[in-house]
């Protein structure tokens, strides 16, 4: 949409005195102003920036229109119209540069830097154009005005080309990131899947061993989950898994990572965490799960069992997970709804 209004504005300008001054002067410049305002809005939408900046430029748009009408009808002046439109375009390009850099979304830095640079250069050029216009004699025919005004059209074309190029760059990068992320996520729980677990736990294990940092894992299994599916159906079972995924996402630390290990089993990786702190985290999750209502007709609490293990210097990933798995087995043996430590550290129930 910004491109449409900008093209319409420059097209109307090109007709000069061959058409009504309302079209060649007022409508043409207003279309250009509206086009730049829409650039700010579109950048706000793509970058999820604060709404204040589009609101500012659109609230100033009627003032720009009033000034264009005044300097076209009441006190005609090409120089004044150039200054008005240049001031408004500068407002829009400065706002656009701020919007691009006040995003709530993490995008590739290179297209953001490129777009910011072009917006800043365009803003500085428009300020230079204002200075030149204020110093030069009255412009009789805009189409035959000085080079700075013709260069303004070229600068705008460069800006529009950069916008289109960086838009596609950003959106394609987001698409690739989304595709990669979806290949590592379990669609039902929105937790990382088994493939991601193999990659991320191996990487974190190597990091922890190299830097001699603690690393613990928790494996939890929903107690009597088969009965939930058999009695209430698989839709309720899916809801349980989805809600459990939300509990893990909302109640783990930012650097903890949860995975759907398989079926109704989940694995949680806790970097920089010793076994006792991992057991405390497991106890917290145990209470949250037991107190949560997973479906409307739920008559009694749903519980989970937990196995916890800590990484040791000679461990491989499979050893660590195997100890947590054995601890989970002991938790099941001890009556479920229990937290147990891996046998390397000594098995205790909580």
N, C-alpha and C positions, 0 to 999 in steps of 0.2 A: 504493500500500500504506500509506503513512503516514496518508492520509486515512481509510482504513478503520478503523484502530486508534483514531485520535483520535475519530472519530464513535462507535465502539463504546464507548469510555471515557466520553464525555460522556452518551451514551444511558443507560448503566448507572447513572451518577451521578444521573440525573433520577428514577430509581425510588425513591431514598431507602430508607426502612425497609420498603417493600412487597415487597422481595426479600431474599434472604440477604445478610448483611454481606460474605460472601466475594465476592459479585458486585458489590454496590453500593459497597463500600469497597476491597477488595484488587484484584479483577479490573479494576474501573473505573479506578483510579489506575495500575495496571500497564499497561493498554492505552494510557493517555495517555502514560506514560513511554516505552513502546515506540514509539509513534507519533513522538515527538520524536526518539528515537534513529534511527529510519528516515529522518527528515528529514535528519539529518547524513549518513547513508549515501548517500542519493539525491543530495545536493549534492556529496558526494565523487565520485560516479560521473559526474555531469554536468560537473563542473569539473576532474576529474582531479587532485585535490589529494592531499597526502600521506595515507596510510592511517592514520596514528597517531591522528587525531582520531576517526574512527568506532570504532577499537579502544578508545580511552579511554572513550567514552560507553557502549559495549556492555559493557565490563568493569565499569563502575559499576552497570549495570542490576540484577544480582543483589543488590547491596547495597541498592539502592532497594527491591526487592521484599521483602527480609528486614526492612527498617525498616517497610514498610507492614504486613507481617504482625504484627510486634511491636506496633505502635501500633493494631492492630485487634483482636488476640486477647489478648495478654499484658497490655498496659497501654493500653487503648483511649483514644485522644485524637484528635479531629478536627483540633485545632490542629497537633498533631505531624505528622499525615498531610499537612496542607496545606503545612507547612514542608518535609517530605521531598520531596514532588512538586515544589514550587517550586524547591528547590535543584537537583533533577535537571534540570528544564526549563531553568533558567538555565545549567547546564553545557552542555546541548544547544544552546541558542540562541547562546551565546558561541562554542562549537565551530563551529557553522554559519557564523557571521560570519567566523571565521578561515578556514574552508574556502573560502568564497566568494572571499576575497581572496588565497588562497595557491594560485591555479590555475596550471597549466602551459599553459592554453589562453587565447588572446586572444579575449575576447568584448566585446560592446558595453558601454561604461562606464556608460551610464545605467541599465539594469536591474540591473547589479551594485551601483551606488550605492544604488538604491531598495531592493533586497533587504537590503543591509547595514544601511541606516538603520532599516528595520522590525525587523530582528533585534536591533539594539542597543537600540532603544526597548523592545522586548518584554523583553529581559534586564533593563533598568533597572526596568521595571514589576514584574517578578517579584521583584527585590530589595526593592522598596518593599512588595510584598505580604508578603514574609517578615517585614520589620520590623513591619508592622501586625499580623500574626498573632501575633508574639511579645509584643506589647503588649496585645492585646485579651483579654477573658475567654474562658473555654472556649466553643467553638461547639457548641451542642446539635444543630442541624439545619443542615447545609451549604446546603440549598436556601433557607434563610431567613437566611443569614449576611450580613455587611456588604456594602456596595456594592463594595468592592475585590475581593471574590471573584467577584461577578457580572461585574465589569468584566474580570476575567481571562479569562472565556469569550469576551467580545467581542474582547479583544486577540488571543486565539488565532485567532478567526475572521478577523480582519484579516490576521494573519500567514499563515494558510493561503491566503487569497485572493491575497495578494501573491506567495506561492510559485508558485501556479498561473499567475498572470499573467506573472511574470518567467521561469518555465520556458519557456512558450510563446514569449515574446519572444526569449529567447536561442536556442532551437532553430530558430525561424523565421529569425532572422538568420544562423545557421550554414548553414541550408539555402540561403538566397539567396546567401551567399558561396560555397558549394560549387557551386551552379549557375553562378554567374558565373565561378568559377575553372575549372570543367570546360569552359566555352565558350572559354577561352583556352589550354587545355592540349592537347597531343597525347597521346591515350590510350595509344599504344604506348610512347613514350619518357618520358612524364611531363615533357617540356620544354614551354615555351611554343610555341604554334603561330604560323603566318604572320600571322594577324590580330593577335595580341598583339605580334608583332614590329613591325608597322607602327605601332601605338600607342606602344609603349614606346621604340623607337629614336627616333621623332620627338620625344617628350617629353625624352629624355635629350640629344639633339642640341641642342635649344633651350636647355636648362639649361647645357650645356657651353659653348655659344657666348656666352651671357649672362654667365657667370661666368669665361670664359676659362680653362676647365679642359680638360685633355687628355681625349680620348676615342678609343679604338681599337676596331676590330672584327676578328674572325677568322672566316673562312669555311673550314670543313673539309669534305672530301668523302672518303668511304670508297673506297679504291682497289679496282678490279675487283669492285665489289659485284654487278654483274650475273652474274658467274661464280659467286658464292656462291649466288645464287638458282637459277641454271641447274643447278648440280652438286648442291647439297645441299637444294634446295627452299626455298619461301618461308617455311616455319616457322623454319628456321635463319636465314634472312634477317631475319625479324622479331626473333629472339633477338639477333642482332647489333645491330640498331637499339636494342632495349631496353637491352642491356648498355652500349652506347655512351652512351645517355642517363644511365645510372647513373654512368659514369665522369665525365661532365661535371658532374653534380650533386654528386658527392663530392669533386671535385678543383679546382673553381673557388672563388674568394673569395666571401664572403657577398654582396658587392654586384655581382658579375659576373652576367650573365644569359645563359642559353643558350636557343636557339630551334631548332626543327626547321624549317629553311629550305625544305626540299622533298626528297622521295625519300630519298636517302642523304646529303644536304647539311645542314650545321648551321651556324648563325651564333651567334657569341658576342660580346656587347657588354661592353666593359671600361671602365667610367667611371674618370676620373682616372688614366688609364694612357697613357703615351707609347708610340710605335711599338716601341722596343727592348724595353721590358718586356712588351709584347704578344707579341713574337716569342719571348721567353723562356718565356712561358706556353704558347705554341703548341708549342715544342720539348718542354716537359714533357708535354703531352698526346700528342704524337707518340710519345714513348717509352712512355708508359702503354698506348696503344692497341696498339703493336707487340708489347709483352710480355704482353698480356692473352690468355687462352684464351677464345674466345667460344662454342665448342661442343666436345663431347667428341672428335669425329673430326677436329678441326682439325689439319692436317698441317704447315702453314707459317704464319708470322705474318700477321695481317691488318694492313694499314697504311692511313694516311690522308694526304692532301695538304692543305696549309694556305696560305691567302692572307690577308695582314694589311695593314690600312690604318689611317691615323690621320686624324682630323678636322682640317680646316683652316678658317680664318676665313670663307672664301666658299663653303664646302661646303653642299650640300643632302644630304638623307639618301640620295637615289639616287646622287649622285656618290661618296659614301663607300663604299657597298656595291658600286658598279660597280668601283671601284679594287681592293677586296678580291677581287672576283670575277675580275678580270683577273690579279691576283697568283696566285690559285688555278690559273688556266689555265696560267700560266707554271710553276707547281710541277708540274703534270701533264706539261708538255712536257719538264721536266728530269728525268724518270724517276720521278716520284711519291715518296711518303714524304718530302716536302720542305716546308720552310717558306719562303715568298717574301713580300717586302714589295710593297706597291702601287707602281705605276710613278711616282706623284707624288714619292715619296721615293727612287726608284731601286730597281731590282729586284736583289735578291741572293738566293742560295740558301743554305740551311743544312743 
